[in-house]
Structure formats: structure tokens, C-alpha cells
Amino acid sequence: MHVRLTGERGSGRLLGAQLVGCGDSVKRVDVVAALLHRRASVLDLFEADLAYAPPFSGVWDVLLVAADRLSREL
């Protein structure tokens, strides 16, 4: 899965996202859509407590990794 996030320099506000992949990308788009509706920041996304199941996925969701990388650039 490929994730591209866009944020506003200075304020850190989350402006948009592009996700390309199969399966679970739909669930991740829903997370971003909810945050965009709330005018959330990239830091809000990074600090989001997303559900996970250790046998099936790791603690670091691709959205959290992308938010961490973007926050370092803003």
C-alpha cells in the first residue's frame, strides 16, 4: 500500500491523502476522511489510537508512519 499525505506548513493541518492499494486501504481512507472533516492536524493523525491485532498487523499502521514522516517535514 502506498500512502501520500499533504499538510499545511506552519499550522500542521492535514489537507489530504492519497492511498493506493488493495483491501484495507478503504478503512484507512475513512480514518483520514473523519480527520479532514474535523480539520485535524497531522499530529492528531499520528496520535490516533487505531485498532490492531498482533497476529495480523503491527503496531505501526501505514497511516501512522506516513503522518510521522510528514510531521518531520512540516
MDTraj code that builds the backbone (N, CA, C; nanometers):
import mdtraj as md
import numpy as np

residues = "MET HIS VAL ARG LEU THR GLY GLU ARG GLY SER GLY ARG LEU LEU GLY ALA GLN LEU VAL GLY CYS GLY ASP SER VAL LYS ARG VAL ASP VAL VAL ALA ALA LEU LEU HIS ARG ARG ALA SER VAL LEU ASP LEU PHE GLU ALA ASP LEU ALA TYR ALA PRO PRO PHE SER GLY VAL TRP ASP VAL LEU LEU VAL ALA ALA ASP ARG LEU SER ARG GLU LEU".split()
xyz = np.array([
    [0.0842, -0.1172, 0.0000],
    [0.0000, 0.0000, 0.0000],
    [0.0889, 0.1238, 0.0000],
    [0.0486, 0.2217, -0.0784],
    [0.1219, 0.3486, -0.0861],
    [0.0338, 0.4585, -0.0277],
    [0.0928, 0.5397, 0.0592],
    [0.0200, 0.6479, 0.1249],
    [0.0930, 0.7781, 0.0988],
    [0.0174, 0.8788, 0.0603],
    [0.0731, 1.0129, 0.0422],
    [-0.0171, 1.1097, 0.1174],
    [0.0401, 1.1795, 0.2147],
    [-0.0333, 1.2768, 0.2930],
    [0.0124, 1.4169, 0.2555],
    [-0.0797, 1.5111, 0.2669],
    [-0.0480, 1.6512, 0.2422],
    [-0.0878, 1.7308, 0.3655],
    [0.0020, 1.8196, 0.4082],
    [-0.0246, 1.9019, 0.5252],
    [0.0177, 2.0451, 0.5021],
    [-0.0362, 2.1336, 0.5820],
    [-0.0064, 2.2757, 0.5715],
    [0.1142, 2.3107, 0.6568],
    [0.2139, 2.3692, 0.5923],
    [0.3334, 2.4124, 0.6644],
    [0.2958, 2.5217, 0.7634],
    [0.3536, 2.5169, 0.8799],
    [0.3237, 2.6162, 0.9826],
    [0.2187, 2.5682, 1.0803],
    [0.0965, 2.5464, 1.0315],
    [-0.0118, 2.5037, 1.1209],
    [-0.0107, 2.3527, 1.1445],
    [0.0437, 2.2766, 1.0479],
    [0.0452, 2.1312, 1.0602],
    [-0.0878, 2.0662, 1.0280],
    [-0.1814, 2.1443, 0.9742],
    [-0.3148, 2.0910, 0.9439],
    [-0.3088, 1.9878, 0.8322],
    [-0.3796, 1.8797, 0.8505],
    [-0.3899, 1.7748, 0.7493],
    [-0.4798, 1.8255, 0.6373],
    [-0.4299, 1.8221, 0.5131],
    [-0.5050, 1.8756, 0.3998],
    [-0.5599, 1.7689, 0.3075],
    [-0.4985, 1.6516, 0.3034],
    [-0.5472, 1.5482, 0.2143],
    [-0.4618, 1.4244, 0.2187],
    [-0.5074, 1.3226, 0.1474],
    [-0.4355, 1.1957, 0.1425],
    [-0.4689, 1.1220, 0.0146],
    [-0.3735, 1.0448, -0.0307],
    [-0.3937, 0.9522, -0.1415],
    [-0.3469, 0.8157, -0.0942],
    [-0.4301, 0.7163, -0.1146],
    [-0.3946, 0.5798, -0.0793],
    [-0.4161, 0.4910, -0.2001],
    [-0.3156, 0.4112, -0.2306],
    [-0.3237, 0.3177, -0.3422],
    [-0.2914, 0.1798, -0.2877],
    [-0.3843, 0.0880, -0.3042],
    [-0.3609, -0.0470, -0.2565],
    [-0.4898, -0.1272, -0.2584],
    [-0.4793, -0.2474, -0.2124],
    [-0.5942, -0.3380, -0.2117],
    [-0.6428, -0.3580, -0.0689],
    [-0.7632, -0.4051, -0.0579],
    [-0.8162, -0.4489, 0.0712],
    [-0.8395, -0.3390, 0.1719],
    [-0.7523, -0.3304, 0.2706],
    [-0.7719, -0.2438, 0.3864],
    [-0.7524, -0.0953, 0.3596],
    [-0.7187, -0.0570, 0.2389],
    [-0.7000, 0.0858, 0.2105],
    [-0.8306, 0.1622, 0.2301],
    [-0.9427, 0.0968, 0.2105],
    [-1.0733, 0.1619, 0.2281],
    [-1.0924, 0.2054, 0.3729],
    [-1.0552, 0.1205, 0.4677],
    [-1.0689, 0.1548, 0.6088],
    [-0.9812, 0.2742, 0.6437],
    [-0.8634, 0.2794, 0.5858],
    [-0.7720, 0.3889, 0.6152],
    [-0.8208, 0.5212, 0.5565],
    [-0.8831, 0.5165, 0.4409],
    [-0.9400, 0.6375, 0.3820],
    [-1.0491, 0.6924, 0.4739],
    [-1.1263, 0.6059, 0.5350],
    [-1.2292, 0.6502, 0.6286],
    [-1.1686, 0.7245, 0.7479],
    [-1.0570, 0.6768, 0.7971],
    [-0.9883, 0.7429, 0.9088],
    [-0.9473, 0.8838, 0.8674],
    [-0.8857, 0.8965, 0.7511],
    [-0.8405, 1.0271, 0.7027],
    [-0.9606, 1.1188, 0.6778],
    [-1.0668, 1.0662, 0.6189],
    [-1.1859, 1.1471, 0.5913],
    [-1.2447, 1.2050, 0.7200],
    [-1.2507, 1.1259, 0.8251],
    [-1.3027, 1.1744, 0.9527],
    [-1.2144, 1.2850, 1.0096],
    [-1.0837, 1.2685, 0.9985],
    [-0.9918, 1.3709, 1.0491],
    [-0.9994, 1.4985, 0.9664],
    [-1.0140, 1.4855, 0.8359],
    [-1.0272, 1.6036, 0.7499],
    [-1.1552, 1.6804, 0.7855],
    [-1.2612, 1.6080, 0.8121],
    [-1.3871, 1.6712, 0.8494],
    [-1.3718, 1.7530, 0.9777],
    [-1.2907, 1.7058, 1.0691],
    [-1.2665, 1.7734, 1.1980],
    [-1.1559, 1.8780, 1.1895],
    [-1.1000, 1.8979, 1.0683],
    [-0.9895, 1.9935, 1.0476],
    [-0.8710, 1.9609, 1.1401],
    [-0.8401, 1.8322, 1.1485],
    [-0.7355, 1.7817, 1.2371],
    [-0.5969, 1.8107, 1.1804],
    [-0.4995, 1.7974, 1.2665],
    [-0.3605, 1.8173, 1.2265],
    [-0.2947, 1.6828, 1.1942],
    [-0.1785, 1.6914, 1.1348],
    [-0.1002, 1.5709, 1.1072],
    [-0.0642, 1.5034, 1.2388],
    [-0.0374, 1.5826, 1.3404],
    [-0.0061, 1.5277, 1.4729],
    [-0.1270, 1.4524, 1.5300],
    [-0.2478, 1.5031, 1.5058],
    [-0.3685, 1.4308, 1.5500],
    [-0.3753, 1.2929, 1.4860],
    [-0.3416, 1.2858, 1.3585],
    [-0.3406, 1.1552, 1.2912],
    [-0.2339, 1.0658, 1.3517],
    [-0.1149, 1.1199, 1.3730],
    [-0.0058, 1.0403, 1.4295],
    [-0.0426, 0.9863, 1.5677],
    [-0.1153, 1.0651, 1.6455],
    [-0.1511, 1.0243, 1.7818],
    [-0.2804, 0.9428, 1.7883],
    [-0.3423, 0.9174, 1.6735],
    [-0.4670, 0.8405, 1.6715],
    [-0.4432, 0.6994, 1.7250],
    [-0.5369, 0.6531, 1.8026],
    [-0.5286, 0.5194, 1.8602],
    [-0.6067, 0.4244, 1.7695],
    [-0.5374, 0.3679, 1.6724],
    [-0.6008, 0.2784, 1.5759],
    [-0.5972, 0.1354, 1.6284],
    [-0.7031, 0.0627, 1.6021],
    [-0.7104, -0.0770, 1.6467],
    [-0.6130, -0.1640, 1.5677],
    [-0.5600, -0.2630, 1.6340],
    [-0.4731, -0.3587, 1.5657],
    [-0.4834, -0.4950, 1.6334],
    [-0.4464, -0.5957, 1.5591],
    [-0.4439, -0.7324, 1.6112],
    [-0.3052, -0.7889, 1.5811],
    [-0.2239, -0.8114, 1.6829],
    [-0.0852, -0.8549, 1.6615],
    [-0.0659, -0.9713, 1.5643],
    [-0.1541, -1.0706, 1.5604],
    [-0.1294, -1.1788, 1.4642],
    [-0.1436, -1.1351, 1.3182],
    [-0.2166, -1.0239, 1.2956],
    [-0.2468, -0.9844, 1.1587],
    [-0.1790, -0.8555, 1.1136],
    [-0.1425, -0.7701, 1.2071],
    [-0.0794, -0.6435, 1.1706],
    [0.0043, -0.5926, 1.2864],
    [0.0981, -0.5060, 1.2525],
    [0.1851, -0.4500, 1.3544],
    [0.1239, -0.3291, 1.4222],
    [0.1943, -0.2777, 1.5207],
    [0.1500, -0.1603, 1.5951],
    [0.1527, -0.0366, 1.5064],
    [0.2519, -0.0274, 1.4184],
    [0.2711, 0.0905, 1.3339],
    [0.1953, 0.0747, 1.2023],
    [0.0758, 0.1310, 1.1974],
    [-0.0046, 0.1315, 1.0767],
    [0.0614, 0.2234, 0.9732],
    [0.0378, 0.1964, 0.8464],
    [0.0990, 0.2787, 0.7408],
    [0.0574, 0.4253, 0.7518],
    [-0.0633, 0.4534, 0.7990],
    [-0.1051, 0.5928, 0.8176],
    [-0.0229, 0.6616, 0.9251],
    [0.0062, 0.5915, 1.0322],
    [0.0862, 0.6492, 1.1401],
    [0.2291, 0.6753, 1.0948],
    [0.2841, 0.5842, 1.0181],
    [0.4205, 0.6020, 0.9662],
    [0.4243, 0.7219, 0.8714],
    [0.3248, 0.7338, 0.7839],
    [0.3189, 0.8461, 0.6899],
    [0.3014, 0.9778, 0.7652],
    [0.2181, 0.9800, 0.8679],
    [0.1979, 1.1017, 0.9471],
    [0.3257, 1.1414, 1.0200],
    [0.3980, 1.0442, 1.0707],
    [0.5252, 1.0731, 1.1378],
    [0.6245, 1.1365, 1.0406],
    [0.6359, 1.0800, 0.9230],
    [0.7287, 1.1350, 0.8228],
    [0.6887, 1.2749, 0.7792],
    [0.5581, 1.2963, 0.7569],
    [0.5127, 1.4289, 0.7152],
    [0.5330, 1.5318, 0.8244],
    [0.5086, 1.4947, 0.9488],
    [0.5247, 1.5894, 1.0589],
    [0.6688, 1.6380, 1.0710],
    [0.7638, 1.5558, 1.0328],
    [0.9046, 1.5962, 1.0366],
    [0.9378, 1.6968, 0.9264],
    [0.8587, 1.6948, 0.8184],
    [0.8816, 1.7856, 0.7057],
    [0.8120, 1.9206, 0.7232],
    [0.7084, 1.9218, 0.8053],
    [0.6311, 2.0460, 0.8210],
    [0.6937, 2.1361, 0.9213],
])
top = md.Topology()
chain = top.add_chain()
for i, resn in enumerate(residues, 1):
    res = top.add_residue(resn, chain, resSeq=i)
    for name in ("N", "CA", "C"):
        top.add_atom(name, md.element.get_by_symbol(name[0]), res)
traj = md.Trajectory(xyz[None], top)
